[in-house]
Amino acid sequence: MYGSEINSFAPHGQPEVWLVAGTRPEAVKLAPVARASFDNGRIRPVMVASGQHPEMVSQALRTFGLKSDVDITVRRGSGTQPELLSELITALDELAGSRPPAAVLVQGDTTTTLAGALTAFWRRVPVVHLEAGLRSFDLRAPFPEELNRRMVTQVGDFHLAPTELAARNLRDSGIASERILVSGNTVVDAVESATRGERVFENGELAGTVERAANGDDRLVLVTVHRRESWGEPMRRILTAVRELTTLHPDIRVVLPAHPNPRVGGMVRGMFEADPRVLVTDPLPYGELAHVLAASTLVLSDSGGIQEEAPAFGVPVLVLRDVTERTEAVDAGCALLVGSERARIVHHASRLLDDARARESMLAGGNPFGDGRGAERAEAVLAWLLGAAPELPEPFVAATSPASGSCSSADSAGVPEHSG
């Protein structure tokens, strides 16, 4: 009965499904689904760029040989969340009036995600949520993403959970099991695809840094910090810890892509402008970032995506947050929660840089987030919902459950407890 209700929304011929992207992570994780849709020919993917971060979305799609089908322009004055959400909903609703979709696929937890889901819900168009079920259980962190994803859960018609833990969170919140599929995270598909080709960098200094790391001449540490809750004093502590690490470990070179927000980029560049051991770059194209990650010895990041991508290359991650909604990596030992305290960051980073056995113990297992077939499953679910496939695909099953420590048996003593 559920499937037949969804079918009523499909137009004659190949049904159009919106893939709504407003930020680079959304574009990266939706791109493999678009590719899988083109390959199978059962649904027509329509990539809608919401205008939240237009240049970064366009840049990310180019990595996969894609471009948006629809580009929305939003007016940004105050830069507040209410302004952005209202602009996005208004623009997406106008588009839905002129080009009604058969279904809408939204990804993750951004303001674009919420706007796309609400627009579809109000027009009685089925909503499929990719990367559903992540929870930090703290509405203040990450902010405002935790609220966004909880609200999208309430209006979603089908939920593509990246892991069994995410699926359990959905079931615990009252979502019926038949509306959930563990698909694996499509970022695993994306990062594997992005690193198959030759390493090409626009920045010659970055190319040299990665080459030296790949040859074993230096050790590369990738640092990314941008989340709103990290702004101000927490970020200052993080950057101070990075500077201390370069003094304690003279053989490391740090690559630090600066977020375009001036509150972030200004502090980063001011701290490291004259430091030859820290290469501050503009935001990197996704393909370049993937190659930097693959060549890294260690990653320090407050990014959700990095926590999912690094295990694909066997690179340990220190998570610069107090809580994370991606607890699978922490539970498995692939990542450690260290927060933003300078001494704690320096301690754990130095331990991993100094002790090869400790580092290797974090590299032992596979990626708990996916097997590279997440996009294939997402496309199959969309096709099933719209009557173009006879049955749902088989779910992703991690090789080892997170509770048993698939990535590591490393001692995580001193890591703060986390919800989830």
N, C-alpha and C positions, 0 to 999 in steps of 0.2 A: 504493500500500500504506500509505503514511504516513497519508493522509487517512482510509482505512477504519479504521485503528487508533484514530484520534481519535474517529470517529463512534460507536464502541462505548460511549463515555461519555455520549452525549446521551440525555436522558430522552425519553419520548414527548411529542409536541407541541413547543412552542417551547422550545428549550434555554435554561436559565438560565446566565448567565456572571457570575461575581463580578468586580467592579471594586473592588479593595481599596485604600483610601486611608487614610493615617494622618497626613499632613501637608498643609499648604496646597498646595505645589507638586504633590503627587500628585492632590489633588482638582481643581486647575485643569486639569491635563493629561488627566485621565480624564473630566472633565465633557463635553468635546466628543464623546468616544467614546460616552458614554451617550446624548447627543442624537442622534448618527448612528444608533445602534441603535434608538432609539424611532422615528425617521423611516423606517427601512427595514423594521422589523417582522419581521426574520428570526431574531433572537435576543432574549432578554429580559435586559437589563442589571440586575444586582442590585448596587447601590452599598453596599459594606460599609465602614463607618467603624470603623477598628481601635481607636480610643481613644487613640492616641499623642498627638495634638494635637486633641482633639475640637472645641473651640470654633472653631479656625481652619479645620478641614475644613468644618464646618457653614456658616461665614461664606462660604467660597469657593464652595461649592455654590449658595448663595442667589444669587450673582452671575449664575448661569446658569439660574435658575429651577428648581433641583433640590434634593432633600434625600436623605439616606441612607435606604436600605431597612432596614438593620440597623445598630444602634449597639452597639458592644462597650465595656464598661467594664473598664479594666485598673487593677489596684492598683499604685500607685507609692509605694514606701517609700524605698529608697536612691537611686533615680534612675539606677542603673547600666544599662549596656547588657545585661549578662546577665539582670538582673531583667526589663527590658522585653521582651527577646526571648522569655524563657520564658513570661511572661504572655501575650504576643501569640499564640504558637504554641498554648498550651493553649486559649485562648479560640476561636481560629479552627478548631482541630481539633474542638472540641465543636460548633461551628456546622456544620462539614462533616458531622458525624454526623447532625444533625437536618435539614439542608437541603443535600444533596450537590449541588455544582455540576457542570455539563457541562464547564466550563473555568474557569480563573482567569487574569485579566489583572492583572498587577502592573506598576507604573511606577517607573522610576528605580532608586534605590539606598539607600533608607532602611531602618531596622530593620523597619518594616512590610512593605516589599517583600520582604526576605529571609524574614520569617515567613510571608507569604502563599505564597511560592514553595515553601518547605520543607513547609508543611502540605499543599499540593496534591500535591507530589511523593510524599510518604509515603502518600497516599491514592490514588496512581496516577491523578490527575486532570491533564489537560494544562495546562501552564503557558505562557502567552504573555507575553513581556517587552516592554513598551513603553518606548522610549528605551534600547534595548539597545546594547551595544558601546562605551559611553564608557569611556575609559581615561586616567588620568594616569600610569600605570606607576610609581606611588609609593604603597605601601600606607600611608604615614604622612600622605598629603595627597591628597584630603580623607579625613579619618579620622572614622568607620570606613567611609565610603561606598565607597571603592575596593575594599575586600574584599567588601562586600555585593554589589556588582554583578558581580564576578567569580564569586562563588558562585552567584548567580542564573543566570548564563550556563550553568553546569554542569548545572542541573536544568531549564532551559528547553526546551520542545518547539518553540517558534517564537519568532523574534527580530525585533522591529520596530525596525530601526535608523533613527535620525533622519537620518543622512547617509551618504554613501558611505564616508567615513573610518571611521565607526563600524562599518559593515558589513565593511570591510577588517580592522578589529581582531578582529571575530568570526571571520572566515575564517582569520586568522592564528593564532587560538587553537584551531582544529580544528573549528569549526562548519561543517557542510555548507551550501553556497550555497542549496540548495533549502529550507532552514529559515530563511532570512533574507529580509526584504523591506525596502528603503529606503522608509520611509513619510513622511519629513518629521516634524518635531516638532509634536505637537499643541498646544504652547504658542502657536504662531503662530496656529492656529485660535482659541485661547482669547482671546488679547490683541486680535485683530481684532474678535471678538464683543463683548468687554467695553467697547470704546471706540466702538461704534456709537451708543450712546444719549447722552443729555444728561449733561453733567458735574454730578454731585450729590455734595456732601461734607457729612458730619456736622459736621466741624470748620470753623467759620466762618473762622478764621484761615488754614487750609489753602486754603479756597475762594478767599480773597482773594489768597493767594500765587500760586496757579495762574492766576488771572484776570490778574494783573499780568504774569506771564510770557507768557501767551497774547497779551496786548496789546503786548508788547515793551517794557514799562516796566522790568522787571527780567529778569535771566537766572537761570534755576532750575537748581540742581545737586541731583540726587537721590543720596543716600548710603545704602547699606545694608551693614551689617557684622554678621555673626552666627556665622560658622562656628567650630567648636570650636578649630581650629588658630589662629584669630585672637584667642582669649581672652587676657587679661592684657596683657603688654607690647606685642605686635604691635598690639592694638586701641588702646592708649594712643598709639602712634606715629601710627596712622591718624587718630585724632581730633585729635591735635595738628596734623597736616597740614591737616585741614579748617579748623581755627581760623585757621591761617596764611593759607589761601586767601581767607577772608572779609576778612582785613585787606588783602591784596594786591589784591583785586578787589572794591571796595565796592559794585559794582552787582549782585553775585550774592546770591541767597538760597538757603539750603540747606534741603532737607526731608530729615529723618532719622528714619524710622520705627524706634522702638526695639524690639528683640526682647524677648519676654516673659521670657526667662531673666534672673533678677535680676543675674547676673554681667555680663551685657551691658547691660541697661537701666540699672542703677545707675551704671555708668561713663559711659554716654552722657549721662544726665540731669545727673550731677554736673559734667561738662565744660561743658555748654552751657546750664545752667539760667538764667543771666542774660544770655545772648547773643541780642539781638533779630534777628540775621542768620541764626540757625539755628533752625528750627522742628522741635523733637523731638515726635513724635507716638506714640501707641500704634500697634501693628501695623494697617496700613490694610486695609480690605476690598479684595479683588482689583480690583474695578472702579475704585475710587478710585486705587489704586496705578498701574493702567494709564493713567489720565488724567494723573497726575503725570508718569509716564514720557514720555508723548506730548508734554507741554509743556516737557520738560527740554532744556537745552543740552548737558549733560554728565552722565554717570553715573559714580559711583565705587562699586564693589560687589565683595563676595566671593561673591555669589550666582550659582549656575549658571543659574537661570532668567532673570535679568536679562540675562545674556550672550546669550541666545537671543531675548529680547523686544525689546531696544533696537534691533537692526537693522531691525525691522519699522517703526520710526518714524524711522529715520535718525539715531539718537542715538549718538554714540561712547561707548565704555565703557572706563574704566580698571579693570582687574581687580586687586583687592587680594589677590592670591595669588601664590605663587611658581611654581605649576604649575596648569594647568587641563586638564580632560578635554574641554573644548569648544574644541579648537584651531582649528576651522574659522574662527571669528570672528577669532582672532589671525592666522592665516595669510592671511585675506582682507583684513586691515587694519581691520576693524570694531572691534576691541578691542586694547588693549595690556596686557600683563602688567607690573605695576609693583610687586607685592609689598606689603610693609607699611612700607618705609623712608620716613620723613617727607620727606626731601629729594627723593627720586625721585618721590613722589606730587605734591609741590608743583611740581616742574619740568615734568612731563608735563601736569598739569592746567593750569598757567599757559600753557604753549605752545599748548594747544588753545583756551583762553579768549582769548588775545591774538591769535592768528593765524587769521583766518577761512579762509584758504586751506588751512591744515593741517587744520582741522576739516571743511571741505567735502570734502576728499579722502577722509575716512573715511565720508562719507555717500553716495558716488557709486553704490554697487551695491545689489543686492537682498539679501534675507535668505538666507544660505547654509543656514539651518536648516529651511526649509519654505515651502510655497506656499499654506497654508490648507486643504489637503485631507488632512492627516495622519489626522484622525479617520475620515474616509470610508474611507481605506485600512485602518485598524485594524479597523473594523467588518467590512469585506469579508474580511479575513483570518480573523477569528473565524467568520464565516459559512461560509467555505470549509472550515475545519478541522472544523466540525460538520455538514458535508454540506448546508448551506443555500444555498450559492453554487457555481456550476459551476467557477470558476477564480479564481486569484489576481488581484488588481488590478495595474495597471501601477505601477512604482515612481516615487517622486519623483526628479527629476533637477534638480540646481541649475542655474541659468541659466549660470553660469560656475564652473568648478572652483575650489576654494579655493586651489590652488597658483598660479593665475594672478592672484589679487588681485581678486576680484569686488567687494569693498566699497571697496577703497582702493588707491591707489598711494603711500600715505603712507610716509615714511621711518620705519622702526621701529628705527633704530639705537639701541642701548642697552637694548633690550628683552631680558631674559634668555632664554636658550635654554630650550626646554621639551621634555618627552618627548611622544611621540604622533604 
